[in-house]
Amino acid sequence: MLTKASNLKTSVNPVQLYRAKYLLRKFTVLQVPILSDNYAHVLVDNKARCILAVDPADPVNVLKSVYSKYEKSFAFTSVLLTHKHSDHTAGNKYFYNHFSKLDIIGSKYEICPYATKTVGDGDVLQFGEATLRVLHVPGHTKGHLAFFVTTPSSSNPPILFSGDTLFVGGCGKIFEGTAKDMYYSLKILTNLPPETLVYCGHEYTLSNLRFALTVEPNNEKLKSKLKWTIQQLNNQRSTVPSTIGEELEYNPFLRVEEEEIKVSTGKNSPIEVLGELREMKNNFK
Ligand SMILES: [Zn+2]
């Protein structure tokens, strides 16, 4: 299944319409569902005819999706890795063995198998006419990276590949960092422009929003996002991407200063609220 403009029905909300228009422009994001609930994302520069993949842990499916839509002359130039976990990096060996000119780019703060190049916070990568800024966002793993993509045309909204740090309606499990790390990492991401499209690494939206409703039951934006999510999933459609602006309206991990969420967690300082929310979500069924 690919998420693309042609999949969108006419009864879309304004945000979807905006995305659909965007997808018809020079850059395309292909979304490839892989493994049980991961997303690999493929950024295509249609003018420069080059292709970059983020976390393509199932290379056969990713390549099949790409080349069912694009000619073989489109050059695969890079694999970007948000972090070291195998459901994001399991494709590296295949890409390493089959694409001699391909860069496999991982975090310099942790070891990603078969990475041929490492990058860190503030580094800038050029891809066709797109610029990718590397953001170090520890918490899920200590070396986790996010990639912020902008293009010269101001009519294209920026893109964020957030991996397992920011999800639609939630955040990643804190495996290697602290609640404080995750709090500051999420702050970096929410300081990006509100129209930034958030492409995350998993389809976790339904569980995230159901949990969110238990800690902020009076949030109307949250209720309508949950309703939309159920519709999307019933129609075998992805709930990713969202935008930073949307996330700020319903994602409890970005709303740790809201009174209702403080009361639900029994905590007061933003970092303690976030830590408690993460604990509660870990135990949420
Ligand atoms: Zn992970």
Residues whose N, C-alpha, C, O or C-beta is under 5 A from the ligand:
A	BS01	ZN	H85 D164
